[in-house]
Amino acid sequence: MNLGTTIIKSRRSVRAYTDVPIDEEIIKNTLDCARLAPTAMNLQPWIFIVIQNKEKITEIASVTDHGKFIAGAQVCFAVFGEKNAKYYLEDCCAATQNMILCLQSYGVSSCWVAGAKKSYADEIQALLHVPEKYTLVSLLPAGYPKEITIPTKKGFDEVAFFEMYSADT
């Protein structure tokens, strides 16, 4: 196995973090990896907001429906996409995944929290003073994990098919 696949296969969604701060260089490298994500027509229709202020992180957590654990993160990244860009959702999801993998490579855990089409998206946008032309795509709380659980995943043969789908597997 190579380093890239090791990072991908070791990633887990983590919702409980320690109080150990994340080095600024890791945060900057995470943003750099986000901006280098693939994007349709190279539009790069995104902006990334880094939230490190604990009160603001707690406020963001309080308005989400399934993201209350965000309050325990050392940092929260907010990914916004330009509403008028045809493929902003796909592009911003690719950027979010790049961030997750970058963090994982440093031993920093995260958990993707939905933003697109969520009832709290406008409130978070206003809280972060993001212009109207953007919309929230994802929140990415991050920190060093308190614990890691390993959920069961579907087997390779249950989800992967060659040439065409077959129910005979």
PAPA-343326 format. One line per field, with one value per residue (C-alpha): residue number from 1; residue in one letter; x, y, z. Coordinates in steps of 0.5 Angstrom, whole numbers, plus 500, padded with zeros to 3 digits. Layout:
i = NUM, ...
aa = A, ...
xx = X, ...
yy = Y, ...
zz = Z, ...
***
This chain:
i = 1, 2, 3, 4, 5, 6, 7, 8, 9, 10, 11, 12, 13, 14, 15, 16, 17, 18, 19, 20, 21, 22, 23, 24, 25, 26, 27, 28, 29, 30, 31, 32, 33, 34, 35, 36, 37, 38, 39, 40, 41, 42, 43, 44, 45, 46, 47, 48, 49, 50, 51, 52, 53, 54, 55, 56, 57, 58, 59, 60, 61, 62, 63, 64, 65, 66, 67, 68, 69, 70, 71, 72, 73, 74, 75, 76, 77, 78, 79, 80, 81, 82, 83, 84, 85, 86, 87, 88, 89, 90, 91, 92, 93, 94, 95, 96, 97, 98, 99, 100, 101, 102, 103, 104, 105, 106, 107, 108, 109, 110, 111, 112, 113, 114, 115, 116, 117, 118, 119, 120, 121, 122, 123, 124, 125, 126, 127, 128, 129, 130, 131, 132, 133, 134, 135, 136, 137, 138, 139, 140, 141, 142, 143, 144, 145, 146, 147, 148, 149, 150, 151, 152, 153, 154, 155, 156, 157, 158, 159, 160, 161, 162, 163, 164, 165, 166, 167, 168, 169
aa = M, N, L, G, T, T, I, I, K, S, R, R, S, V, R, A, Y, T, D, V, P, I, D, E, E, I, I, K, N, T, L, D, C, A, R, L, A, P, T, A, M, N, L, Q, P, W, I, F, I, V, I, Q, N, K, E, K, I, T, E, I, A, S, V, T, D, H, G, K, F, I, A, G, A, Q, V, C, F, A, V, F, G, E, K, N, A, K, Y, Y, L, E, D, C, C, A, A, T, Q, N, M, I, L, C, L, Q, S, Y, G, V, S, S, C, W, V, A, G, A, K, K, S, Y, A, D, E, I, Q, A, L, L, H, V, P, E, K, Y, T, L, V, S, L, L, P, A, G, Y, P, K, E, I, T, I, P, T, K, K, G, F, D, E, V, A, F, F, E, M, Y, S, A, D, T
xx = 500, 503, 502, 496, 492, 494, 492, 485, 484, 486, 481, 475, 470, 471, 467, 471, 477, 483, 485, 491, 492, 493, 499, 498, 502, 498, 492, 495, 497, 490, 487, 493, 490, 483, 485, 488, 482, 479, 474, 470, 473, 478, 473, 475, 468, 470, 472, 475, 474, 478, 474, 479, 475, 472, 466, 465, 466, 461, 456, 456, 455, 449, 445, 447, 442, 447, 453, 453, 460, 463, 464, 469, 474, 480, 478, 473, 473, 467, 467, 463, 461, 459, 452, 452, 457, 454, 458, 460, 457, 462, 468, 467, 466, 472, 476, 473, 475, 482, 482, 480, 486, 491, 489, 489, 496, 498, 494, 488, 481, 475, 468, 464, 458, 453, 452, 449, 441, 441, 436, 442, 446, 444, 445, 452, 453, 451, 455, 462, 460, 460, 457, 451, 453, 456, 453, 455, 457, 460, 463, 469, 471, 478, 482, 487, 482, 480, 478, 477, 472, 472, 465, 463, 464, 461, 465, 469, 465, 458, 460, 465, 463, 467, 464, 456, 452, 451, 446, 450, 455
yy = 500, 507, 513, 516, 510, 509, 516, 515, 508, 511, 517, 516, 521, 524, 528, 528, 532, 534, 541, 540, 546, 545, 548, 554, 551, 545, 550, 554, 547, 545, 551, 550, 543, 546, 551, 546, 541, 540, 544, 545, 549, 552, 556, 555, 558, 558, 561, 558, 561, 559, 559, 559, 563, 558, 563, 563, 556, 554, 559, 555, 549, 551, 553, 546, 540, 535, 539, 540, 537, 542, 546, 541, 543, 547, 549, 549, 551, 553, 552, 557, 556, 562, 560, 562, 557, 551, 546, 550, 544, 539, 543, 545, 538, 536, 542, 539, 532, 535, 538, 532, 528, 534, 534, 526, 526, 530, 526, 531, 528, 532, 530, 533, 537, 538, 546, 546, 546, 546, 551, 554, 556, 563, 564, 561, 566, 572, 570, 570, 576, 572, 576, 574, 571, 565, 559, 555, 548, 545, 545, 542, 542, 539, 537, 531, 525, 524, 517, 513, 508, 504, 503, 497, 499, 495, 490, 491, 486, 489, 496, 495, 492, 491, 493, 493, 492, 485, 482, 476, 478
zz = 500, 498, 503, 499, 500, 507, 509, 505, 508, 515, 515, 520, 522, 529, 533, 540, 540, 545, 547, 543, 539, 531, 528, 524, 518, 518, 518, 512, 508, 509, 506, 500, 499, 498, 493, 489, 488, 482, 479, 473, 468, 473, 476, 483, 485, 493, 499, 505, 512, 518, 525, 531, 536, 541, 542, 535, 534, 539, 536, 529, 533, 536, 530, 527, 527, 527, 529, 536, 537, 533, 539, 542, 535, 535, 529, 524, 516, 513, 505, 501, 494, 489, 487, 480, 478, 475, 479, 485, 489, 486, 486, 494, 496, 492, 496, 502, 501, 500, 506, 510, 507, 508, 516, 516, 513, 520, 525, 525, 525, 522, 521, 515, 517, 511, 509, 503, 503, 511, 514, 518, 512, 512, 519, 519, 512, 516, 522, 518, 514, 507, 501, 498, 492, 496, 499, 505, 502, 508, 515, 517, 525, 526, 532, 535, 536, 543, 541, 534, 532, 526, 523, 519, 512, 506, 503, 496, 492, 495, 492, 486, 479, 473, 466, 469, 475, 477, 483, 483, 487
***
